Amino acid sequence: MIELATDLFDYLDWQQRPGGTAGRRVVRLAERRGAAPSTMNRRVAAVRGLFGFAVMSGVRAVNPVPAARRSSGLRASQRGLLGHVGTSRPRGGRLVRQARRLPESLEPDDVAVFLADLRTFRDRAITLAMLLGGLRAAEVRSLRLAAVDTGLRRVRVTGKGGKERVVPVDGAFFTELAAYLREERPPGCRAPECFVVLRGPTAGSPLTEAGMRRVFRTHRAASGAVRVRPHRLSHTYGTELAAAGIDLLALRDLMGHANPETTAAYVNSRVLHQAGEKPQVSRSRLCRNSVSCLRTAAV
């Protein structure tokens, strides 16, 4: 949202600049060169949304910002009683073609070094939830105690769009989680969230996004595992399951993807790994390395 607001202010600032733009067919939203295609599409979408609101409010008759064309080169006409309102999501793709980026996974050695540097059960449980359960950073922060089933070794996760899914997680995660709840979670803490601040004036309050970033930033610098980030841990989970031959629909459900193409990217990444670009180990071996690392760190 911050980026979209910045794009709109850049556009309004550009509109106030004097002269020389009449009749031009190319509109530059910023003077900077070399913007990524995703940035260009975001800027165009921000301005298109501004004019779309103006059309809905009756300020303008039409939206001057072109929508992306379909592959056939034709645009489907909007029909129905609410056809003039439009859909909540722009249809037809993007104006600037974007290269599809494959998920970035981590090497077992980087994961092992990073885990060995963690000094609390809480931080190890957070990392293992991403690595062995595929949870996103926001999903880990919002994970509730009531959603953790230690008997069946699974968690109920609320993902993007408020959609819930049940994810089985390896026992190493529950071992660290139990130790955190028993020894580190502040006594009398009533926060429904599973992971909370351990010390200081905010002890017992839910772990924030800034707090989690600080944890990863600190231990990346201390361990030297500079590539370890929350999204890469969850990407490693998906890549390893794809390499093990899991069904694509099952992987989609486990990771909470709304778009099947997002899940298919893990399969494409697996093909590249098998071709020798970046050899990977199986998920079971990755788990064994993680557990072994935890035992070494506890000694």
Secondary structure, DSSP 8 states (H G I E B T S, - for coil): -HHHHHHHHHHHHHHTS-SS-TT-S---S-S-S---HHHHHHHHHHHHHHHHHHHHTTS-SS--S-----TTS------STTTTT--SS--S--SS-----------HHHHHHHHHH--SHHHHHHHHHHHHH---HHHHHH-BGGGEETTTTEEEEE-GGG-EEEEE--HHHHHHHHHHHHHTS-TT---SBS-B--SSTTTTSB--HHHHHHHHHHHHHHH--TT--HHHHHHHHHHHHHHTT--HHHHHHHHT-SSHHHHHHHHHHHHHHHTTSS----HHHHHHHHHHHHHHHH-
